[in-house]
Amino acid sequence: MFEFLDLERYDLFGAFWVTVQLTFYSAVGSLIWGTILAGMRVSPVPIMRAFGTAYVHIFRNTPLTLIILACSQGLYFTLQFDMGANGDLKTLGFRLAVLGFVAYTATFVCEAVRSGINTVPVGQAEAARALGLNFFQVLRLIVLPQAYRSVVAPLANVLIALTKNTTIASAIGVAEASALMKAMIENEAQLIPIAAIFALGFIILTLPMGLFLGWVSKRVAVKR
């Protein structure tokens, strides 16, 4: 039944390794950029609040495929910005895909973190300001550490969604799992077995992640 699964011809593990790398780098970038956006959205500076709000609404409601294609067509083919790839199209596609995923996923991270910020009692921030801390010090030292503890589960859902969204990177030629699946289906004409193998692969990636982060969420939850 699985005679078509020639690992010498089809680099199955390599394709899933690219998926793992896409997920990891995109998750780190999204967490950083999403946290900055969340800080902007609760900032006392009107311009920063307006920018954060506009960014979240625009990118969150734009199809991810369109964002990925815009990164490829706009940054590279139009602006000739090669992301430091020095002509290596494989590296270029990977970095452009990560950029697109960060730009999109950060909006969901932002909203999750902002919801966590809203769970922190206002009195704690007021007490910190009374001690002479400015807004960024209050956010960094008092608010965000508690906010992160309350949004581990929502961030886990964002991470799982990101893992599945990496399949869109094949639209710009990144050789991740879904690109290999498409090639195998075209060459072998074994739709159901091939789809089952790749579905199992994504379950192996996402299920332990969800279980582990669910456990972490319960361990670090703030008791109020």
C-alpha positions in Angstrom: 0.0 0.0 0.0 2.9 2.4 0.8 5.2 1.2 -1.9 5.1 4.8 -3.4 6.7 6.1 -0.2 10.3 6.2 -1.5 12.3 8.3 1.0 15.3 8.4 -1.3 13.1 10.1 -3.9 10.9 12.1 -1.6 12.5 13.9 1.4 9.6 13.5 3.7 11.5 14.3 6.9 13.3 17.2 5.3 10.0 18.7 4.2 8.5 18.5 7.7 11.8 19.9 9.1 11.2 23.0 6.9 7.7 23.2 8.4 9.2 23.0 11.9 11.7 25.8 11.1 9.0 28.0 9.6 6.8 27.5 12.6 9.7 28.2 15.1 11.1 31.4 13.5 7.6 32.7 12.7 6.4 32.0 16.3 9.4 33.9 17.8 9.0 36.8 15.5 5.2 36.9 16.0 5.6 36.9 19.8 8.0 39.8 19.7 6.1 41.9 17.1 2.7 41.0 18.6 3.8 42.1 22.1 5.0 45.4 20.7 1.6 45.9 19.0 -0.2 45.0 22.2 1.9 47.7 24.0 0.9 50.2 21.3 -2.7 49.3 21.6 -2.7 50.1 25.4 -0.3 53.0 25.1 -1.3 56.5 26.3 0.1 58.0 23.1 -2.8 58.4 20.6 -0.6 57.9 17.5 0.8 54.6 18.8 -2.7 53.4 19.6 -4.0 54.4 16.2 -1.1 52.6 14.4 -1.5 49.4 16.5 -5.3 49.4 15.9 -5.1 50.0 12.2 -2.3 47.4 11.7 -4.2 44.7 13.6 -7.5 45.3 11.7 -5.9 45.5 8.3 -3.5 42.5 8.5 -5.9 40.3 10.5 -8.6 40.7 7.9 -6.3 40.2 4.9 -6.0 36.6 3.6 -2.7 35.1 4.5 -2.1 33.9 1.0 -2.3 37.5 -0.2 0.2 38.6 2.4 2.7 35.9 1.5 2.4 36.7 -2.2 2.7 40.4 -1.5 6.0 39.7 0.4 7.3 37.8 -2.6 6.0 39.9 -5.5 6.3 43.3 -3.7 9.5 43.0 -1.7 11.6 40.9 -4.1 10.3 41.2 -7.6 9.3 44.9 -7.3 11.6 46.4 -4.7 14.5 44.0 -5.3 14.8 43.4 -1.5 16.4 40.0 -1.2 16.4 39.7 2.6 20.2 39.1 2.6 19.8 35.9 0.7 22.5 36.9 -1.9 20.7 35.3 -4.8 19.8 32.0 -3.0 16.2 31.6 -4.0 15.6 28.8 -1.5 16.8 31.0 1.4 14.9 34.0 0.0 11.6 32.1 -0.2 12.0 30.9 3.3 12.7 34.3 4.8 9.9 36.0 2.8 7.5 33.3 4.1 8.6 33.9 7.7 8.2 37.6 7.2 4.6 37.1 5.9 3.7 34.7 8.7 5.1 37.2 11.3 3.1 40.1 9.8 -0.1 38.1 9.9 0.2 36.0 13.1 1.4 38.9 15.2 -2.1 40.4 15.0 -3.5 37.4 16.8 -0.7 37.4 19.3 -1.4 41.1 19.9 -5.1 40.5 20.7 -4.3 37.5 23.0 -1.7 39.5 24.9 -3.9 42.6 25.1 -6.7 40.4 26.6 -4.1 39.3 29.2 -3.2 42.9 29.9 -6.8 43.6 30.6 -6.9 40.9 33.3 -4.2 42.6 35.4 -5.8 44.7 38.1 -5.6 48.4 37.4 -4.5 49.1 41.0 -1.2 47.3 40.3 -0.4 49.7 37.4 -1.5 52.7 39.5 0.7 51.6 42.4 3.7 51.2 40.1 3.2 54.7 38.6 2.9 56.1 42.1 6.4 54.7 42.7 7.7 56.7 39.8 7.8 54.1 37.1 6.9 55.2 33.5 4.5 53.5 31.2 7.1 51.2 29.5 8.6 50.2 32.9 5.1 49.4 34.3 4.3 47.4 31.1 7.6 45.5 31.1 8.0 44.8 34.9 4.5 44.6 36.2 1.8 44.0 33.5 3.3 41.8 30.9 4.7 39.1 33.2 1.2 38.6 34.6 -0.4 38.9 31.2 1.7 36.2 29.7 0.7 33.8 32.4 -3.0 34.2 31.7 -2.8 33.8 27.9 -0.7 30.7 27.5 -3.7 28.7 26.3 -4.8 31.3 23.7 -1.2 31.6 22.5 -1.0 27.8 22.2 -4.0 28.0 19.8 -2.3 30.7 17.8 0.9 28.5 17.6 -1.1 25.5 16.4 -2.9 27.6 13.8 0.5 28.9 12.6 1.9 25.4 12.2 -1.0 24.6 9.9 -0.8 27.9 8.1 2.8 27.1 7.1 1.4 25.1 4.2 0.7 28.4 2.4 4.4 28.9 2.0 4.3 26.5 -0.9 2.6 29.3 -2.9 6.0 31.0 -3.2 8.0 27.8 -3.7 9.1 27.0 -0.2 9.7 23.2 -0.1 7.7 22.4 3.1 5.4 19.5 3.8 2.4 20.6 1.6 4.6 21.3 -1.4 6.0 17.7 -1.2 2.5 16.3 -0.7 1.3 18.1 -3.9 4.3 16.7 -5.8 3.7 13.2 -4.5 0.0 13.2 -5.4 0.8 14.4 -8.9 3.5 11.8 -9.5 2.0 8.8 -7.6 -1.8 9.3 -7.9 -2.3 7.9 -4.4 -4.4 10.6 -2.9 -5.8 9.0 0.2 -2.7 7.2 1.5 -0.5 10.3 0.8 -3.0 12.7 2.5 -3.2 10.3 5.5 0.6 10.3 5.9 0.8 14.1 5.9 -2.3 14.5 8.1 -0.6 12.2 10.6 2.6 14.2 10.3 0.8 17.4 11.3 -1.0 15.7 14.1 2.4 14.6 15.4 3.5 18.2 15.3 0.5 19.9 16.8 -1.0 17.4 19.3 2.0 17.2 21.7 2.4 20.9 21.4 -1.2 21.6 22.4 -1.1 19.1 25.3 2.2 20.5 26.7 1.1 24.1 26.5 -2.2 23.2 28.0 -0.3 21.7 31.0 1.9 24.8 31.2 -1.2 27.1 31.1 -2.6 25.3 34.2 0.8 25.4 36.0 1.4 29.1 35.5 -2.2 30.4 35.7 -2.6 33.4 38.0 -4.8 32.6 41.0 -7.2 35.5 41.7 
